[in-house]
Amino acid sequence: MWNSYKAVADREKLGREVPGADTVLTVTSQLLPSPSSSNPSAQPTAPLSVPSRESCPKIQVSIILPVHNAEYWLDDCLKSVLEQDFEGTLELSIFDDASKDKSMNIINKWKIRLETLGIRVIIGGHNSPSPRGVGFSKNQAIAQSSGSYLCFLDSDDVMMPQRVRLQYKAAIQHPNSIIGCQVKREPPNSTERYTRWINNLTSKQLITQVFTSYGPTVIMPTWFCSQEWFSQVGKFDESGKGVPEDLLFFYHHLRKGGGVFLVEQCLLLYRYHPYAATHSVLESTIWQHRVQFLEERALQHWTSFTIWNAGKQGRKLYRSLSPVNQKKVVAFCDVDENKIKKGFYSYEDSEERPKPKIPIRHFKDADPPFVICVKLDLTGGTFEENLESLNLQEGLDYLHFS
């Protein structure tokens, strides 16, 4: 490969020559229903301008970049690929999901600059009337790639220069793990609680907090893993809009015995805007998958448990459980004196006679294990202090669900 010192200098020079995109909020990943499979234009095209793999050195890392109408973000995103300080062999695999804006023009411009500096660029895509979705696009980008490791990147995000280098090192040490990293949110004041959660999970919590409403404990735009392990887990769900393909893959990864590892450095600028594909997934859909995973991974091993929260979220969880697991709920617990004085929760929609009446107790009088339906980092520390006062072990005596 080229001289690494000269390459970094050249990357910096070329990066300065390419202006960054204006920060404009636009529809970048709003997905539409999948086109009919009978539509020829819906079929992915072969990668463009790719030399034979036999003529290329073995690729160590493939950056996986699905694109759909991302013209306002792509300059910054692709510039961050150019500026990586990784000294191994690097490949960028792009799949364009029926973009109708100037995304392809920007990609072709950057292709020349990237390949000049030794970063192989593969471009695939289709031009059907409607996009096929994020899961389909990621699968296609992976299928056309050749790297031993996969670095996932969203088209509206920006990598720090050391991202590939540091996550590659971690992935070698943890071959069956998904490697994540800490992030910087933009705008800075958006999703503050979520960002704190992402950046402050302990190594144990990366496994114990997989049931919360936040989803995967290492967020999808930071994922890095071996191509071999990805193949063992399987592809992303390709159902399209409204499907949490990252959450489903993450759950399947855990079922296969995969690990989770966090590089405790900020390696990604993670942009928030109202048009991201994640907003197309209904909360009810995610809730259903979370409850099923909780029952599968934890509740089937418990003979009884208490739901911490006698309010709306706790009652909703109880109603969502299978009849077998509903019978395992011995109590709700809370700090609200009015709820505790009521004495019990009556499940009016139950077909059982008499209808189940679940006791409501003060948290100090309740028995573990607990499924906690109280949101973290939202009570000024009061809930966390109450939980800590019980001297319980997370993952054994309680699990967070909200």
C-alpha positions in Angstrom: 0.0 0.0 0.0 1.0 3.6 -0.3 3.3 5.4 2.2 1.1 6.0 5.2 2.5 9.4 6.1 2.0 10.7 2.6 -1.4 9.2 2.4 -2.6 11.0 5.5 -1.2 14.3 4.3 -2.8 13.8 0.9 -6.2 12.9 2.5 -6.1 16.1 4.5 -5.2 18.1 1.4 -8.0 16.6 -0.7 -10.4 17.0 2.2 -9.8 20.7 2.3 -10.5 20.9 -1.5 -13.9 19.4 -1.1 -16.4 21.8 0.6 -18.7 20.3 3.3 -22.4 20.3 2.8 -24.6 22.9 4.3 -26.4 21.6 7.4 -29.9 21.5 6.0 -32.7 19.3 7.4 -34.3 17.3 4.6 -35.9 13.9 3.9 -32.8 11.8 3.8 -34.0 8.3 4.6 -37.8 8.4 4.4 -38.6 5.0 3.0 -41.6 4.0 0.9 -43.3 0.7 0.3 -41.2 -1.9 -1.5 -41.8 -2.1 -5.3 -43.1 -5.2 -6.9 -40.5 -7.8 -7.4 -41.7 -8.1 -11.0 -40.4 -4.6 -11.7 -37.0 -5.0 -13.5 -35.7 -1.7 -12.2 -36.3 -2.9 -8.6 -33.5 -5.4 -9.0 -30.1 -4.3 -7.7 -27.6 -3.4 -10.3 -24.1 -4.9 -10.4 -21.5 -2.8 -8.6 -20.0 -0.1 -10.9 -16.4 0.1 -12.0 -15.0 -2.6 -9.8 -11.7 -4.2 -10.6 -11.5 -8.0 -10.3 -11.0 -9.1 -6.7 -8.1 -11.3 -7.8 -6.3 -8.1 -8.9 -6.8 -6.4 -5.6 -5.0 -6.8 -2.3 -7.0 -8.5 0.4 -9.3 -6.0 2.0 -9.2 -5.8 5.7 -12.2 -3.5 6.4 -15.3 -2.7 4.3 -17.2 0.4 5.2 -20.9 -0.4 4.6 -22.8 2.7 3.4 -26.5 2.5 2.4 -27.7 5.7 0.7 -31.2 7.1 0.0 -31.6 10.8 -0.9 -28.7 11.9 1.3 -27.3 14.7 -0.8 -27.2 17.2 2.1 -25.1 14.9 4.3 -22.9 13.0 1.9 -20.0 15.4 1.5 -19.3 15.4 5.3 -19.8 11.6 5.5 -17.5 10.7 2.6 -14.9 13.2 3.7 -14.8 11.3 7.0 -14.0 8.1 5.1 -11.2 9.9 3.4 -9.7 11.1 6.7 -9.5 7.7 8.4 -6.0 7.1 9.8 -6.3 3.3 9.5 -3.2 2.0 7.7 -4.6 -1.3 6.5 -6.5 -2.0 3.3 -9.9 -0.1 3.3 -12.9 -0.4 1.0 -16.1 1.6 0.8 -19.2 -0.4 -0.3 -22.1 1.9 -1.3 -25.6 0.8 -2.2 -27.9 3.5 -3.5 -31.5 2.7 -2.7 -33.4 4.5 -5.5 -32.2 8.0 -4.7 -33.9 10.8 -6.6 -31.7 13.6 -5.6 -28.0 14.3 -6.4 -26.6 11.6 -4.2 -25.1 9.6 -7.0 -23.3 12.7 -8.5 -21.7 13.4 -5.1 -20.7 9.7 -4.7 -19.1 9.6 -8.2 -17.1 12.8 -7.4 -15.8 11.3 -4.1 -15.1 7.9 -5.8 -12.2 9.5 -7.7 -10.7 11.1 -4.7 -11.0 8.0 -2.5 -9.6 5.6 -5.1 -6.7 8.0 -5.7 -5.7 7.5 -2.1 -6.0 3.7 -2.3 -9.5 3.3 -0.9 -11.4 0.9 -3.1 -15.0 2.1 -3.9 -17.8 -0.3 -4.9 -21.1 1.3 -6.0 -24.3 -0.7 -6.4 -27.9 0.3 -6.5 -31.2 0.3 -8.3 -33.5 3.0 -9.8 -36.9 1.7 -9.2 -39.7 4.1 -8.3 -39.6 3.2 -4.6 -36.7 2.3 -2.2 -36.5 -1.2 -0.9 -35.5 -0.2 2.6 -32.5 0.0 5.0 -32.2 -3.7 5.6 -32.2 -4.5 1.9 -29.6 -1.8 1.2 -27.3 -3.0 4.0 -27.5 -6.6 2.8 -26.7 -5.6 -0.8 -23.7 -3.4 0.3 -22.4 -6.3 2.4 -22.9 -8.8 -0.4 -20.8 -6.8 -2.8 -18.1 -6.1 -0.3 -15.0 -8.2 0.3 -13.5 -7.0 3.6 -12.8 -9.3 6.5 -14.5 -6.8 8.8 -17.5 -4.6 8.3 -17.8 -1.0 9.5 -21.3 0.3 9.4 -21.9 3.9 8.5 -25.1 6.0 8.0 -25.0 8.5 5.2 -26.0 11.4 7.6 -23.2 10.7 10.1 -19.5 11.5 10.3 -16.7 9.3 11.5 -13.8 10.5 13.6 -10.4 9.8 12.0 -9.5 7.0 14.4 -12.8 5.1 14.2 -11.8 2.3 11.8 -8.4 1.8 13.4 -9.7 1.5 17.0 -12.7 -0.6 16.2 -10.7 -2.9 14.0 -8.3 -3.5 16.9 -11.2 -4.3 19.2 -12.9 -6.6 16.7 -9.7 -8.7 16.4 -9.8 -9.2 20.1 -13.5 -9.9 20.2 -14.2 -11.8 17.0 -17.8 -12.8 17.8 -18.9 -9.4 19.1 -20.5 -6.3 17.8 -18.2 -3.5 18.5 -19.7 -0.1 19.2 -18.3 3.3 20.4 -19.3 6.5 22.2 -20.9 9.2 20.1 -21.3 13.0 19.9 -24.9 14.0 19.2 -25.8 16.8 16.7 -27.6 19.0 17.5 -25.8 18.8 20.9 -29.0 19.2 23.0 -31.0 16.6 21.2 -31.9 13.3 22.9 -29.7 14.1 25.9 -30.9 11.2 28.1 -30.4 8.7 25.2 -26.9 10.0 24.5 -25.9 9.7 28.1 -27.2 6.2 28.1 -25.3 5.3 25.0 -22.0 6.7 26.3 -22.1 5.5 29.9 -23.1 1.8 29.9 -20.7 -0.5 31.7 -19.5 -3.7 30.1 -22.1 -5.7 32.1 -24.9 -3.3 31.2 -24.2 -3.8 27.5 -25.8 -7.2 28.1 -28.3 -6.6 31.0 -29.9 -3.6 29.4 -30.8 -5.1 26.1 -34.5 -5.0 26.9 -35.0 -1.3 27.3 -36.9 1.0 24.9 -33.6 2.4 23.7 -32.9 -0.7 21.7 -29.4 -2.2 21.0 -27.0 -1.3 23.7 -24.5 -0.3 21.0 -26.3 1.7 18.4 -26.4 0.6 14.8 -24.5 3.5 13.2 -21.5 2.5 15.4 -21.4 -1.2 14.6 -18.3 -2.9 13.6 -17.9 -6.7 13.3 -16.3 -9.5 11.3 -17.8 -10.5 8.0 -17.6 -14.1 9.1 -19.6 -13.5 12.3 -22.2 -11.4 10.3 -22.6 -14.4 8.0 -23.2 -16.7 10.9 -25.9 -14.4 12.4 -27.6 -13.9 9.1 -28.9 -11.0 7.0 -30.9 -7.9 8.1 -34.7 -8.2 7.8 -35.7 -6.8 4.3 -39.4 -6.2 5.0 -38.8 -2.4 4.6 -40.4 0.6 6.2 -41.6 0.1 9.7 -39.4 -2.8 10.6 -36.6 -2.3 13.2 -34.1 -4.3 11.3 -31.2 -3.3 13.6 -33.0 -4.5 16.7 -34.0 -7.8 15.1 -30.5 -8.5 14.0 -29.1 -7.5 17.4 -31.5 -10.0 19.2 -30.5 -12.7 16.8 -26.9 -11.9 17.4 -27.4 -12.4 21.1 -29.3 -15.7 20.5 -26.3 -17.0 18.6 -24.1 -16.3 21.6 -22.6 -13.0 20.3 -20.9 -10.5 22.6 -21.1 -6.7 22.8 -18.1 -4.5 23.3 -17.9 -0.7 23.5 -14.8 1.3 22.6 -14.9 4.0 25.2 -14.0 6.9 22.9 -16.2 9.2 20.9 -15.7 7.9 17.3 -18.9 9.1 15.6 -20.9 12.3 15.1 -24.4 11.0 15.3 -26.9 13.3 13.7 -30.5 13.7 14.9 -33.2 14.9 12.5 -36.9 14.2 12.2 -36.6 12.4 8.8 -34.3 9.6 9.8 -35.5 6.1 8.9 -35.7 5.1 12.6 -38.7 7.4 12.9 -40.7 5.2 10.5 -40.8 2.4 13.1 -43.9 2.4 15.3 -43.4 2.2 19.0 -46.0 -0.6 19.2 -43.9 -2.7 16.8 -40.8 -2.2 18.9 -42.7 -2.9 22.1 -43.9 -6.3 20.8 -40.4 -7.4 19.9 -39.0 -6.3 23.2 -41.7 -8.1 25.2 -41.1 -11.3 23.2 -37.4 -11.1 23.8 -37.8 -10.4 27.5 -40.0 -13.5 27.8 -37.6 -15.6 25.8 -34.4 -14.6 27.4 -35.4 -13.9 31.0 -38.9 -14.6 32.2 -38.9 -18.3 31.1 -36.2 -18.8 33.6 -38.0 -17.1 36.5 -40.7 -18.8 38.5 -42.0 -15.5 39.9 -41.3 -11.8 39.7 -42.5 -8.3 40.6 -43.2 -5.5 38.1 -41.7 -2.2 39.5 -44.3 0.5 38.5 -48.0 0.1 39.2 -48.7 2.9 36.7 -49.3 2.9 33.0 -46.1 1.3 31.8 -46.1 -1.5 34.4 -49.8 -2.3 33.7 -49.1 -2.3 30.0 -46.2 -4.8 30.4 -48.5 -7.1 32.5 -51.2 -7.0 29.8 -48.6 -7.7 27.1 -47.2 -10.9 28.7 -48.3 -14.4 27.8 -50.8 -16.0 30.2 -48.0 -18.2 31.5 -45.9 -15.2 32.5 -48.8 -13.2 33.8 -49.3 -15.9 36.4 -45.7 -15.4 37.5 -46.3 -11.8 38.5 -46.7 -11.9 42.3 -47.0 -8.1 42.7 -46.5 -4.6 41.4 -44.4 -2.2 43.5 -44.3 1.6 43.6 -43.6 4.6 45.7 -47.0 6.3 45.1 -49.0 6.1 48.3 -52.3 6.4 46.4 -51.5 3.3 44.3 -50.3 1.4 47.3 -53.4 2.2 49.3 -55.5 0.9 46.5 -54.1 -2.5 47.3 -54.2 -4.3 44.0 -54.5 -4.0 40.3 -57.5 -5.8 38.7 -57.0 -7.1 35.2 -60.5 -6.3 33.8 -59.8 -7.6 30.3 -58.9 -11.1 31.5 -61.1 -14.0 30.5 -60.3 -15.7 33.8 -62.9 -15.9 36.5 -62.4 -14.6 39.0 -60.4 -11.8 37.3 -56.7 -11.6 38.5 -56.0 -9.1 41.2 -52.3 -8.4 41.6 -51.1 -6.8 44.9 -49.5 -3.4 44.9 -46.7 -3.0 47.5 -44.1 -0.4 48.5 -40.8 -1.2 46.7 -39.2 -1.9 50.1 -41.8 -4.6 50.8 -41.6 -6.3 47.4 -39.7 -9.4 46.5 -37.1 -9.6 43.7 -36.5 -10.3 40.9 -38.0 -7.2 39.4 -38.8 -6.1 35.9 -38.4 -2.4 36.2 -40.7 -0.2 34.1 -39.4 3.1 35.4 -37.5 5.3 33.0 -33.9 5.9 33.9 -32.3 9.4 34.4 -35.7 11.0 34.7 -36.4 11.5 38.5 -33.5 13.6 39.5 -31.8 10.5 40.9 -34.6 9.5 43.3 -35.5 6.2 41.5 -31.8 5.3 41.2 -31.3 5.9 44.9 -34.3 3.8 45.8 -33.0 0.9 43.7 -29.5 1.2 45.1 -30.8 1.1 48.7 -31.9 -2.5 48.1 -28.4 -3.8 47.4 -29.5 -5.8 44.4 -27.5 -7.2 41.4 -28.5 -6.1 38.0 -29.2 -9.0 35.7 -29.8 -11.3 38.6 -32.2 -9.5 40.9 -33.6 -7.0 38.4 -33.8 -6.0 34.7 -34.6 -2.7 33.2 -37.4 -2.7 30.6 -38.3 1.0 30.2 
